[in-house]
């Protein structure tokens, strides 16, 4: 009976010793091992053996990238505008021993350091730059924090400014400025559109005038060519008619010149009679005119025969 109790105690003691000796570390984490109160080693993921009652685990450190959300802070810009800014810090522990022994509360220290850096960076910028250059602010904050946290064994991966909230009166002023700017751009675009439209209309009118002028030119050329062709045809017809009349007169032994003079004389008298309502006075030598008319009649009778 007593032997069983002793055996059970020995087994229990052995289990306690085994539990104190064997330490299993999870993936992406490490354990800081101290020996007699002094840093001994860093136990990485997997199975680790330590000396019981002499070694102990001081802390378990997560090596994954972590996120720290900084609450909105009141900051003053270079042009004395007070506004609220909040951001997010992404960091990773690179030296677990420094993280344990160099700072007592890492997240609180990072938060305080970020707030101070945020005030310093925003104090270097005026309101317009603060609102327009977030990438510059992010880079400046990351550089400042990374340098300050190196002794803590922490690597600041990036810093992202989430929101910048100016005072209400500043927001109203900015809204008015944006409205005025949009109206200005709309006016410029409208004027530019009117300009382009006027240019296109003028170009269209110019092309239309050129086409019309070219059409008028071609029409005038065609008309002139038609008149010339008509005159040529008339002249050729008159030439042929005169040739035929001359041949006929020569066959009758009649002078063609006398015939042509008589025809022209009759045409002239007809034009005078058609173009005036007044009395026409015959020449003084009316007998010679009448004799000429008689000669013309005789010529015409000869031609008809």
C-alpha positions, 0 to 999 in steps of 0.5 A, spaced: 500 500 500 505 504 501 509 502 495 503 504 491 502 511 494 510 512 493 509 510 486 504 514 484 507 520 487 513 519 483 509 518 477 506 525 478 512 528 480 515 525 473 509 528 469 510 535 473 518 535 471 516 533 464 511 538 463 516 543 466 521 540 461 518 540 455 515 546 451 512 546 445 512 553 441 507 555 436 508 557 428 510 564 427 511 565 435 517 564 440 518 564 447 523 568 451 527 563 456 530 565 462 535 561 467 535 564 474 532 570 472 537 572 466 536 571 459 538 565 456 535 563 449 529 564 444 525 558 443 523 557 436 517 554 433 517 546 435 519 542 441 524 545 446 527 542 452 528 547 458 531 545 465 526 545 470 526 549 476 532 553 473 529 555 466 522 559 465 518 562 460 518 569 461 514 571 455 511 568 448 512 573 442 507 573 436 512 574 430 506 576 425 505 583 422 500 586 427 496 592 427 495 598 432 489 603 431 491 610 433 485 614 436 483 621 433 488 626 435 487 633 435 493 636 431 495 644 429 497 645 422 503 650 420 497 655 419 494 654 426 488 650 424 486 645 429 483 638 426 483 631 428 487 626 425 487 618 426 491 613 423 493 605 423 500 603 424 502 596 421 508 593 425 512 587 426 517 584 432 524 582 429 528 582 435 523 578 441 529 579 446 529 587 445 521 587 445 521 584 452 527 587 455 527 594 452 520 596 453 515 594 458 508 595 454 510 595 447 503 597 444 502 603 449 509 605 447 508 605 440 501 609 441 504 614 444 510 615 439 505 615 434 501 620 437 507 625 438 510 623 431 503 625 428 503 632 431 510 633 429 509 632 422 502 635 421 505 641 424 510 642 419 504 642 413 499 647 412 492 645 411 492 645 404 498 640 404 495 636 410 489 634 405 493 633 399 499 630 401 497 624 405 502 619 401 508 624 404 505 624 411 505 616 411 512 616 409 514 621 414 511 617 419 513 611 417 520 613 417 520 617 424 517 611 427 521 606 424 528 609 427 525 610 434 522 603 435 529 600 432 531 599 439 525 595 441 526 590 436 520 592 432 520 594 424 514 599 422 512 596 416 507 602 414 503 607 416 496 609 413 492 616 415 485 614 415 481 620 416 483 628 417 477 632 419 478 640 419 473 644 423 466 645 421 467 652 419 473 650 415 469 644 412 464 649 409 469 654 406 472 648 403 465 646 400 464 653 397 471 653 394 470 647 391 463 649 388 466 655 386 472 651 382 467 646 379 463 652 377 469 655 374 471 649 370 464 648 368 464 655 365 471 654 362 469 648 359 462 651 356 467 657 353 471 652 350 465 648 347 463 654 344 469 656 341 470 649 338 463 650 335 464 657 332 471 654 329 467 648 326 461 653 324 466 657 320 470 652 317 464 649 315 461 656 312 468 656 309 468 650 305 461 651 303 463 658 300 469 654 297 464 649 294 459 654 292 464 658 288 467 652 285 460 651 283 459 658 280 465 658 276 464 651 273 457 654 271 460 660 268 465 656 264 459 651 262 455 657 260 460 661 256 462 654 253 455 654 251 454 661 248 461 660 244 458 653 242 452 657 240 455 662 236 460 658 233 454 654 230 450 660 228 456 663 225 457 656 221 449 656 219 450 663 217 456 661 213 453 656 210 446 660 208 451 665 205 454 660 201 448 657 199 445 664 197 451 666 194 451 660 189 444 661 188 445 668 186 451 667 181 446 662 178 441 668 176 447 672 174 445 677 180 450 681 185 450 677 192 453 684 195 447 688 192 442 682 195 446 682 202 445 690 202 438 690 201 437 684 207 441 689 212 437 695 210 430 691 211 433 688 218 435 695 220 428 698 218 424 693 222 428 694 228 427 702 227 419 700 227 420 695 233 424 700 238 420 706 237 413 709 237 415 715 234 414 717 227 419 715 222 422 720 217 424 717 210 431 720 207 430 726 203 431 722 197 425 717 197 425 715 190 432 712 190 430 708 196 424 706 193 428 704 187 432 700 192 426 696 195 424 695 188 431 692 186 430 688 193 424 685 191 426 683 184 432 679 187 428 676 192 423 674 186 429 671 182 432 667 188 425 664 189 425 662 181 
